[in-house]
Amino acid sequence: MIQKGLFNNRVLRQYTAGFICSLSVMAIGCSIGWTSPAIPKLRSGSTRIQLSDVEITWVVAVTYIANIISPVPSGWLMDRIGRKHTLIASNVLTIGSWFVLLYATCPLHLYIGRFMVGLMFGVGYTVVPVYLAEISEARVRGSVSSLMSVMIYVGTNLEYCVGPYVSYDILCMVSVTVPILFACTFAWIPESPYYFVIKGNTDAAKKSLSWLRCDMGQRDMDAEFEKIKSTTELQMKDGGGKFKDLIATKGNRRALLIAEILAIIQRFSGIGPLIAYSSITIPEKSIPGITRNEQMIVLGMTWLFTSIFASFLSDKLGRKVLLAISCTGCGIACLSASTWFYLREKTSTDVTEVSWIPFVAFIFHALFYSLGLGPIALSIKGEMFPANVKAKASAVTTMVLAVNSFWLNKTYLIIADTFGFYVNFMIYGVTMLLALIFIWFFVVETRRKTLQEIQERLEGGGKRKKVEEERGVEKVGESCVVN
């Protein structure tokens, strides 16, 4: 039966569920962005604790050690107690971490607090993409999945906008409100129908789908449910959902390669260190009349609004086109910043008159990163894997993200102090340009395809006509990149 009313619109309900679920990663965004305004306070001794540069790198990097640990347990939990309950239970870690940071009196306390929220990183990056992909129709799945990236930036911007202007304690208290809000709202949102099908709970699956597709006719809803049920049951019978099944079929191997390489490419864009260390990377007085804190806010807003814009482009231009554009822009931006830092640090060239170049390069990096690498590299893992290995694949991808995040964040200041900032950005820029080769020849377009159609494409199957149509779409997209 079709439900009527303002909120009885299935697209609106899918966006609402996606938005509220993504509050969990907004809390992660707060934790990522917190370091930038907090580092100057912890360095200056204006808090109860004063840290050295080495201790600061550990405050940033210890989060990603925890992030390496938690994806596998969270992947196991999401198939045992559900996507929803896994996120709600682990949210306790985020809330607790802020109180540990609030009352910290020594570096060890900061490490413990950051480690706690790092565990939630692993859960959020593993579970949220899967949940968003599973609740969404094919026509809006790209934009709904992009909410994850958007909400991370909302959290980061909250820290950038509030952090420089309040005390350390107030910043922690403001930050803890986000996971509390998530806990109060997500309890009212339904579990993924795919999870209920996996558990054999047909009635609950239909009830969940009915809420998410409230204005869909009964015949169409029944047809979608049967497709979900048949596809999921077939996938769950194929291999039993062990880690070895990630490489058991051609489609799984191809999906795993794409997801992991994209995860590495995303991290090597330099986004992690740029967010964490922007307060000490952006040159002082690089833009006349704008303070460094205000430049951080502009940078954060660029990430946010571009990611919102990109969420609508994802289902129009396609993932592959946006990834190629994103890597090109990020590569050029990083190499531009690297050139400026090299001239300042290794030559006698006076770059004072052009000290705006790094900030402008970072703005362009933010624009291009948020167009593709930010939202798509995170969300694509929720689209490409069959139900029986989806949790395992998401866990592995999150671990790859975490390992690279730890390495890049831990070594950023060390490389800068030893060789110069220019080396960091040279590495990022060269990696982005090389990444174009992988994206061009290996990434599979998932735009406006059902999860079953994506599986057929990865396996190389499906009807000839469908494959030809898909290739036609990709050729149009590829011509946009060439032109």
Buried (B, 14 or more C-beta within 10 A) or exposed (E): EEBEEEEEBBBEBBBBBBBBBBBBBBBBBBBBBBBBBBBBBBBEEEBEBEBEEEBBBBBBBBBBBBBBBBBBBBBBBBBEBBBBBBBBEBBEBBBBBBBBBBEBEEBEBBBBBBBBBBBBBBBBBBBBBBBBBBBBBBEBBBBBBBBBBBBBBBBBBBBBBBBBEBEBEEBBBBBBBBBBBBBEBBEEBBBBBBBBBBBEBEEBBBBBBBBBBBBBEEEEBEEBBEEBBEBBBBBBEBBEBEEEBBEBBEBBEBBBBBBBBBBBBBBBBBBBBBBBBBBBBBBEBBBEEBEBBEBBBBBBBBBBBBBBBBBEBBBEBBBBBBBBBBBBBBBBBBBBBBBBBBBBBEEEEEBEEBBBBBBBBBBBBBBBBBBBBBBBBBBBBBBBBBBBBBBBBBBBBBBBBBBBBBBBBBBBBEBBEEEBBBBBBBBBBBBBBEBBEBBBEEBBBBBBBBBBBBBBBBBEEBEEEBBEEBEEBBEEBBEBBEE
